[in-house]
Amino acid sequence: MIDNEKTSVNYLFDSFPGDIIPNRYENLLIQVQEILDGLGIIDKVCINTDLLELAVIDYFEDIARLKDFQGIDRANVDKIYSYGAFWFLRRKPIQIIAPSFPLAHLHINEKVCVAITVPKMLAEMGISAKGEQRRIEDFLDLLHYNFKYRTYTQQSLELMMEAFFCGCGCFALKE
């Protein structure tokens, strides 16, 4: 028999008290709007706030399960970024509404996910994209390509992020 409390998302507000969940949603919405505005296509798309909300709820459900299963109080940054990216991509909250849409932005959810995630990863490692511009661009292109055409899971994204952080750490040790 299914526990009635677990059939609703209300239990998440016990696991993540206060405004943690609403703040994550609001921050994500603002980030998405800023990126779309920066690309000059905000009037050509619609942000489906119901799907964005589901992506945030799915993320917090995964993190709650993970914390419960592993008996931890806080998820590491790899999990935070990978699970957030996974559910954003799975729900695809950005929808094209313009009849003529730039082909360069056809996979807009994937592009926005890269634009949200990678700067956070760089900031986490204290890296400026200016020093290794070509290498960063190659990484962005490969990540965008994988989001568009490859199969991935929360765990494979977590592995990618851990490898990125490890590589950055090893590079810093060489200096």
Secondary structure by P-SEA (a helix, b strand, c coil): ccccccccaaaaaaacccaaaaaaaaaaaaaaaaaaaaaccccccccaaaaaaaaaaaaaaaaaaaaaaaccccccaaaaaaaaaaaaaaacccccccccccccccaaaaaaaaaacaaaaaaaaccccccaaaaaaaaaaaaaaaaccccccaaaaaaaaaaaaaaaaaaaaac
